[in-house]
Amino acid sequence: MNIVILIKQVPEIALVKVDETANEVVLPQGPGTVNPFDEYAVEEGLRLKEKHGGKCVVISVGTDRTESALRACLALGVDDAYLLSDDKFHGSDPQAIGKILTAGLKKLGDFDIILAGKQAIDSDSAQVPGAVAARLGIPQAMFVKKIEAVEDNKAVVFRTTEEGYDVVEANLPAVFSVVKEINEPRLPSLRGKMTAKKKTITRWNASDLGLDGNDVGAQSGTKVIKVAPPPPRPKGEIIEGETPEEIADKLFQKLRENQVI
Ligand SMILES: Cc1cc2nc3c(=O)[nH]c(=O)nc-3n(C[C@H](O)[C@H](O)[C@H](O)COP(=O)(O)OP(=O)(O)OC[C@H]3O[C@@H](n4cnc5c(N)ncnc54)[C@H](O)[C@@H]3O)c2cc1C
Protein backbone atom coordinates (compact mmCIF):
# COMPACT_ATOMS: atom_id res chain seq x y z
CA MET A 1 0.00 0.00 0.00
CA ASN A 2 1.56 3.29 -1.08
CA ILE A 3 0.41 6.42 0.66
CA VAL A 4 1.14 10.01 -0.33
CA ILE A 5 0.39 12.86 2.06
CA LEU A 6 -0.12 16.43 0.83
CA ILE A 7 1.44 18.77 3.35
CA LYS A 8 1.51 22.54 3.44
CA GLN A 9 4.00 24.66 5.36
CA VAL A 10 2.06 27.44 7.09
CA PRO A 11 3.36 30.54 8.89
CA GLU A 12 3.12 31.15 12.63
CA ILE A 13 -0.40 32.49 12.31
CA ALA A 14 -0.25 34.99 15.20
CA LEU A 15 2.57 36.87 13.39
CA VAL A 16 0.75 37.39 10.07
CA LYS A 17 0.10 41.07 9.21
CA VAL A 18 -1.85 42.89 6.50
CA ASP A 19 -0.25 45.64 4.38
CA GLU A 20 -3.27 47.52 3.05
CA THR A 21 -1.17 49.88 0.93
CA ALA A 22 0.53 47.05 -0.93
CA ASN A 23 -2.73 45.02 -0.86
CA GLU A 24 -0.78 42.08 0.57
CA VAL A 25 -0.74 39.67 3.47
CA VAL A 26 2.75 39.97 5.02
CA LEU A 27 3.96 36.59 6.20
CA PRO A 28 6.51 36.24 9.03
CA GLN A 29 10.00 35.16 7.96
CA GLY A 30 10.34 32.28 10.47
CA PRO A 31 10.53 28.62 9.44
CA GLY A 32 6.76 28.13 9.84
CA THR A 33 5.21 24.79 10.73
CA VAL A 34 3.41 21.87 9.15
CA ASN A 35 -0.26 22.81 8.73
CA PRO A 36 -1.77 21.31 11.94
CA PHE A 37 -4.47 19.31 10.10
CA ASP A 38 -1.76 17.76 7.92
CA GLU A 39 -0.11 16.32 11.05
CA TYR A 40 -3.19 14.12 11.46
CA ALA A 41 -2.90 13.06 7.81
CA VAL A 42 0.77 12.12 8.37
CA GLU A 43 -0.14 10.10 11.48
CA GLU A 44 -2.89 8.26 9.58
CA GLY A 45 -0.50 7.56 6.70
CA LEU A 46 2.07 6.10 9.09
CA ARG A 47 -0.58 3.94 10.78
CA LEU A 48 -1.79 2.62 7.39
CA LYS A 49 1.77 1.80 6.43
CA GLU A 50 2.39 0.04 9.76
CA LYS A 51 -0.74 -2.06 9.21
CA HIS A 52 -0.55 -2.80 5.48
CA GLY A 53 3.15 -2.30 4.61
CA GLY A 54 4.33 -0.31 1.60
CA LYS A 55 5.62 3.25 1.45
CA CYS A 56 4.47 6.51 2.97
CA VAL A 57 5.77 9.78 1.45
CA VAL A 58 5.00 13.50 1.75
CA ILE A 59 4.77 16.06 -1.06
CA SER A 60 4.44 19.83 -0.92
CA VAL A 61 4.33 22.86 -3.20
CA GLY A 62 6.48 25.50 -1.57
CA THR A 63 9.79 27.29 -1.35
CA ASP A 64 13.20 26.58 0.24
CA ARG A 65 11.61 27.31 3.63
CA THR A 66 9.19 24.38 3.13
CA GLU A 67 12.13 21.99 3.61
CA SER A 68 11.88 22.33 7.40
CA ALA A 69 8.22 21.22 7.34
CA LEU A 70 9.12 18.26 5.13
CA ARG A 71 11.98 17.32 7.49
CA ALA A 72 9.54 17.43 10.42
CA CYS A 73 7.50 14.75 8.60
CA LEU A 74 10.64 12.70 7.85
CA ALA A 75 11.45 12.83 11.58
CA LEU A 76 8.06 11.23 12.28
CA GLY A 77 8.93 8.28 10.05
CA VAL A 78 7.74 8.98 6.50
CA ASP A 79 10.01 7.34 3.92
CA ASP A 80 10.61 10.21 1.47
CA ALA A 81 9.79 13.86 0.90
CA TYR A 82 9.18 15.74 -2.36
CA LEU A 83 9.28 19.51 -2.79
CA LEU A 84 7.67 21.05 -5.90
CA SER A 85 9.23 24.47 -6.23
CA ASP A 86 9.74 27.02 -8.98
CA ASP A 87 9.58 30.82 -9.31
CA LYS A 88 6.77 30.20 -11.83
CA PHE A 89 4.63 28.80 -8.99
CA HIS A 90 4.70 32.08 -7.00
CA GLY A 91 1.21 33.58 -6.80
CA SER A 92 -0.59 30.27 -7.38
CA ASP A 93 -4.22 30.08 -6.22
CA PRO A 94 -5.62 26.82 -4.74
CA GLN A 95 -6.66 25.41 -8.13
CA ALA A 96 -3.17 26.08 -9.46
CA ILE A 97 -1.66 24.34 -6.42
CA GLY A 98 -3.96 21.41 -7.26
CA LYS A 99 -2.59 21.38 -10.80
CA ILE A 100 1.04 21.43 -9.62
CA LEU A 101 0.44 18.69 -7.03
CA THR A 102 -1.33 16.55 -9.65
CA ALA A 103 1.71 16.82 -11.93
CA GLY A 104 3.91 15.78 -8.98
CA LEU A 105 1.65 12.85 -8.10
CA LYS A 106 1.62 11.65 -11.72
CA LYS A 107 5.42 11.78 -11.78
CA LEU A 108 5.49 9.84 -8.49
CA GLY A 109 3.15 7.32 -10.11
CA ASP A 110 2.47 4.57 -7.67
CA PHE A 111 -0.09 5.49 -4.98
CA ASP A 112 -3.15 3.86 -3.43
CA ILE A 113 -4.26 6.52 -0.94
CA ILE A 114 -3.64 10.28 -0.99
CA LEU A 115 -4.19 11.95 2.39
CA ALA A 116 -4.51 15.68 3.13
CA GLY A 117 -5.58 17.95 5.96
CA LYS A 118 -9.18 19.20 5.87
CA GLN A 119 -7.97 22.77 5.27
CA ALA A 120 -4.90 24.97 5.62
CA ILE A 121 -5.01 27.25 8.67
CA ASP A 122 -3.76 30.28 6.69
CA SER A 123 -5.69 30.38 3.41
CA ASP A 124 -8.48 28.11 4.64
CA SER A 125 -10.03 27.41 1.24
CA ALA A 126 -10.29 23.59 1.64
CA GLN A 127 -10.06 23.34 -2.16
CA VAL A 128 -6.75 21.63 -2.78
CA PRO A 129 -7.58 17.95 -1.97
CA GLY A 130 -10.76 18.07 -4.09
CA ALA A 131 -8.91 19.79 -6.93
CA VAL A 132 -6.27 17.03 -6.91
CA ALA A 133 -8.88 14.23 -6.93
CA ALA A 134 -10.81 15.92 -9.77
CA ARG A 135 -7.68 16.38 -11.88
CA LEU A 136 -6.58 12.78 -11.29
CA GLY A 137 -10.14 11.57 -12.00
CA ILE A 138 -10.23 9.45 -8.82
CA PRO A 139 -12.74 9.24 -5.91
CA GLN A 140 -12.57 11.68 -3.00
CA ALA A 141 -14.03 11.84 0.51
CA MET A 142 -13.49 15.00 2.52
CA PHE A 143 -13.46 15.59 6.32
CA VAL A 144 -12.79 11.92 7.08
CA LYS A 145 -12.80 11.07 10.79
CA LYS A 146 -12.11 7.34 10.47
CA ILE A 147 -10.58 4.99 7.92
CA GLU A 148 -12.54 1.90 8.88
CA ALA A 149 -11.16 -0.69 6.46
CA VAL A 150 -8.79 -0.94 3.53
CA GLU A 151 -8.90 -4.14 1.44
CA ASP A 152 -9.41 -5.45 -2.10
CA ASN A 153 -8.55 -2.07 -3.61
CA LYS A 154 -11.38 -0.40 -1.66
CA ALA A 155 -11.53 1.76 1.46
CA VAL A 156 -14.44 2.35 3.82
CA VAL A 157 -14.27 5.74 5.54
CA PHE A 158 -16.45 7.81 7.88
CA ARG A 159 -16.98 11.28 6.39
CA THR A 160 -18.02 13.99 8.85
CA THR A 161 -21.25 15.85 8.02
CA GLU A 162 -23.16 18.57 9.87
CA GLU A 163 -25.59 15.98 11.22
CA GLY A 164 -23.08 13.22 12.05
CA TYR A 165 -21.21 11.11 9.53
CA ASP A 166 -21.64 9.16 6.29
CA VAL A 167 -20.07 5.75 5.74
CA VAL A 168 -18.49 5.85 2.28
CA GLU A 169 -16.88 3.09 0.26
CA ALA A 170 -14.37 4.27 -2.33
CA ASN A 171 -12.38 2.45 -4.97
CA LEU A 172 -8.65 3.04 -4.66
CA PRO A 173 -6.72 5.10 -5.50
CA ALA A 174 -8.67 7.83 -3.73
CA VAL A 175 -8.09 11.16 -1.96
CA PHE A 176 -9.16 11.60 1.67
CA SER A 177 -8.90 14.84 3.65
CA VAL A 178 -8.92 14.27 7.40
CA VAL A 179 -10.22 16.02 10.51
CA LYS A 180 -8.48 16.03 13.88
CA GLU A 181 -10.85 13.44 15.41
CA ILE A 182 -9.15 10.78 13.28
CA ASN A 183 -6.18 10.11 15.59
CA GLU A 184 -3.65 11.48 18.06
CA PRO A 185 -0.44 12.42 16.19
CA ARG A 186 2.81 11.00 17.55
CA LEU A 187 5.85 13.08 18.50
CA PRO A 188 9.20 12.66 16.71
CA SER A 189 11.91 10.58 18.41
CA LEU A 190 15.47 11.91 18.76
CA ARG A 191 16.61 9.16 16.36
CA GLY A 192 13.92 10.21 13.88
CA LYS A 193 15.12 13.82 14.03
CA MET A 194 18.73 12.76 13.41
CA THR A 195 17.73 10.55 10.45
CA ALA A 196 15.59 13.34 8.98
CA LYS A 197 18.55 15.75 8.99
CA LYS A 198 20.54 13.45 6.70
CA LYS A 199 17.73 12.58 4.26
CA THR A 200 17.70 14.05 0.75
CA ILE A 201 14.55 15.89 -0.22
CA THR A 202 13.72 15.38 -3.90
CA ARG A 203 13.02 18.69 -5.65
CA TRP A 204 11.08 19.03 -8.89
CA ASN A 205 10.65 22.31 -10.76
CA ALA A 206 8.14 23.31 -13.45
CA SER A 207 10.07 21.71 -16.31
CA ASP A 208 10.63 18.46 -14.33
CA LEU A 209 6.84 18.35 -13.94
CA GLY A 210 6.14 19.21 -17.58
CA LEU A 211 4.41 22.47 -16.59
CA ASP A 212 4.87 25.48 -18.85
CA GLY A 213 3.57 28.02 -16.31
CA ASN A 214 0.07 28.25 -17.82
CA ASP A 215 -2.73 28.39 -15.19
CA VAL A 216 -0.23 28.48 -12.33
CA GLY A 217 1.53 31.31 -10.48
CA ALA A 218 0.66 34.72 -11.90
CA GLN A 219 -1.49 32.97 -14.54
CA SER A 220 -3.87 31.64 -11.83
CA GLY A 221 -7.59 32.13 -12.42
CA THR A 222 -8.12 34.03 -9.14
CA LYS A 223 -7.10 37.67 -8.75
CA VAL A 224 -6.95 39.32 -5.32
CA ILE A 225 -8.86 42.63 -5.56
CA LYS A 226 -8.38 43.90 -2.01
CA VAL A 227 -6.73 42.75 1.20
CA ALA A 228 -7.77 44.25 4.55
CA PRO A 229 -7.56 43.25 8.21
CA PRO A 230 -10.86 42.44 9.92
CA PRO A 231 -12.49 45.49 11.60
CA PRO A 232 -11.62 45.83 15.30
CA ARG A 233 -14.15 44.25 17.64
CA PRO A 234 -16.48 46.77 19.33
CA LYS A 235 -15.68 47.37 23.00
CA GLY A 236 -17.62 45.13 25.40
CA GLU A 237 -19.62 46.44 28.35
CA ILE A 238 -18.99 45.50 31.96
CA ILE A 239 -22.18 45.28 33.96
CA GLU A 240 -21.67 46.53 37.54
CA GLY A 241 -23.67 45.54 40.62
CA GLU A 242 -23.47 44.91 44.36
CA THR A 243 -24.28 41.21 44.20
CA PRO A 244 -24.10 38.45 41.56
CA GLU A 245 -27.92 38.36 41.59
CA GLU A 246 -28.14 42.10 40.80
CA ILE A 247 -25.60 41.74 37.96
CA ALA A 248 -27.47 38.72 36.58
CA ASP A 249 -30.74 40.66 36.76
CA LYS A 250 -29.28 43.66 34.89
CA LEU A 251 -27.78 41.32 32.27
CA PHE A 252 -31.16 39.60 31.87
CA GLN A 253 -32.90 42.98 31.34
CA LYS A 254 -30.29 44.01 28.78
CA LEU A 255 -30.64 40.79 26.82
CA ARG A 256 -34.44 41.26 26.87
CA GLU A 257 -34.19 44.88 25.69
CA ASN A 258 -31.99 43.78 22.79
CA GLN A 259 -34.38 40.92 22.00
CA VAL A 260 -31.62 38.34 22.43
CA ILE A 261 -33.91 36.29 24.69
C1 LIG B 1 -4.53 34.83 -6.36
C2 LIG B 1 -3.84 34.10 -5.27
C3 LIG B 1 -2.48 34.23 -5.15
C4 LIG B 1 -1.79 33.57 -4.16
N1 LIG B 1 -0.45 33.70 -4.07
C5 LIG B 1 0.25 33.03 -3.16
C6 LIG B 1 1.67 33.13 -3.07
O1 LIG B 1 2.29 33.84 -3.82
N2 LIG B 1 2.31 32.39 -2.11
C7 LIG B 1 1.61 31.58 -1.26
O2 LIG B 1 2.23 30.92 -0.39
N3 LIG B 1 0.26 31.47 -1.30
C8 LIG B 1 -0.43 32.17 -2.22
N4 LIG B 1 -1.79 32.06 -2.28
C9 LIG B 1 -2.44 31.17 -1.35
C10 LIG B 1 -2.35 29.78 -1.96
O3 LIG B 1 -3.02 29.73 -3.16
C11 LIG B 1 -3.00 28.78 -1.03
O4 LIG B 1 -2.34 28.82 0.18
C12 LIG B 1 -2.89 27.41 -1.61
O5 LIG B 1 -3.49 27.36 -2.85
C13 LIG B 1 -3.57 26.36 -0.79
O6 LIG B 1 -4.89 26.73 -0.54
P1 LIG B 1 -5.35 26.67 0.93
O7 LIG B 1 -4.26 27.23 1.78
O8 LIG B 1 -6.68 27.28 1.02
O9 LIG B 1 -5.37 25.09 1.19
P2 LIG B 1 -6.55 24.16 1.54
O10 LIG B 1 -7.23 23.72 0.30
O11 LIG B 1 -7.37 24.75 2.65
O12 LIG B 1 -5.67 22.97 2.13
C14 LIG B 1 -6.23 21.68 2.36
C15 LIG B 1 -5.14 20.68 2.34
O13 LIG B 1 -4.55 20.62 1.04
C16 LIG B 1 -3.16 20.36 1.15
N5 LIG B 1 -2.38 21.51 0.63
C17 LIG B 1 -2.75 22.82 0.59
N6 LIG B 1 -1.75 23.57 0.06
C18 LIG B 1 -0.76 22.70 -0.23
C19 LIG B 1 0.55 22.85 -0.76
N7 LIG B 1 1.04 24.04 -1.11
N8 LIG B 1 1.32 21.75 -0.91
C20 LIG B 1 0.84 20.52 -0.57
N9 LIG B 1 -0.37 20.33 -0.04
C21 LIG B 1 -1.16 21.40 0.13
C22 LIG B 1 -2.88 20.16 2.64
O14 LIG B 1 -3.04 18.80 2.95
C23 LIG B 1 -3.98 20.99 3.29
O15 LIG B 1 -4.29 20.58 4.60
C24 LIG B 1 -2.50 32.74 -3.25
C25 LIG B 1 -3.89 32.62 -3.36
C26 LIG B 1 -4.56 33.31 -4.34
C27 LIG B 1 -6.04 33.18 -4.43
The ligand as a Gaussian input file, in Angstrom:
#p B3LYP/6-31G(d) Opt

LIG

0 1
 C       -4.532000      34.833000      -6.359000
 C       -3.836000      34.099000      -5.265000
 C       -2.475000      34.233000      -5.155000
 C       -1.786000      33.566000      -4.157000
 N       -0.452000      33.700000      -4.066000
 C        0.246000      33.026000      -3.164000
 C        1.670000      33.133000      -3.067000
 O        2.291000      33.841000      -3.824000
 N        2.306000      32.393000      -2.107000
 C        1.605000      31.585000      -1.256000
 O        2.226000      30.922000      -0.394000
 N        0.257000      31.469000      -1.302000
 C       -0.435000      32.171000      -2.224000
 N       -1.786000      32.056000      -2.277000
 C       -2.441000      31.172000      -1.350000
 C       -2.345000      29.785000      -1.958000
 O       -3.015000      29.730000      -3.163000
 C       -3.001000      28.782000      -1.028000
 O       -2.338000      28.817000       0.185000
 C       -2.892000      27.406000      -1.614000
 O       -3.491000      27.365000      -2.850000
 C       -3.573000      26.356000      -0.791000
 O       -4.887000      26.733000      -0.542000
 P       -5.346000      26.672000       0.931000
 O       -4.264000      27.225000       1.785000
 O       -6.682000      27.278000       1.015000
 O       -5.368000      25.093000       1.190000
 P       -6.551000      24.157000       1.541000
 O       -7.225000      23.724000       0.300000
 O       -7.368000      24.754000       2.650000
 O       -5.667000      22.970000       2.125000
 C       -6.231000      21.685000       2.362000
 C       -5.136000      20.677000       2.339000
 O       -4.546000      20.621000       1.039000
 C       -3.157000      20.358000       1.149000
 N       -2.378000      21.507000       0.634000
 C       -2.747000      22.817000       0.589000
 N       -1.748000      23.566000       0.062000
 C       -0.756000      22.705000      -0.229000
 C        0.554000      22.847000      -0.759000
 N        1.044000      24.044000      -1.105000
 N        1.316000      21.750000      -0.913000
 C        0.841000      20.518000      -0.568000
 N       -0.370000      20.327000      -0.038000
 C       -1.155000      21.402000       0.128000
 C       -2.884000      20.159000       2.644000
 O       -3.043000      18.803000       2.946000
 C       -3.982000      20.990000       3.291000
 O       -4.294000      20.579000       4.603000
 C       -2.499000      32.743000      -3.252000
 C       -3.890000      32.621000      -3.356000
 C       -4.555000      33.308000      -4.343000
 C       -6.041000      33.176000      -4.429000

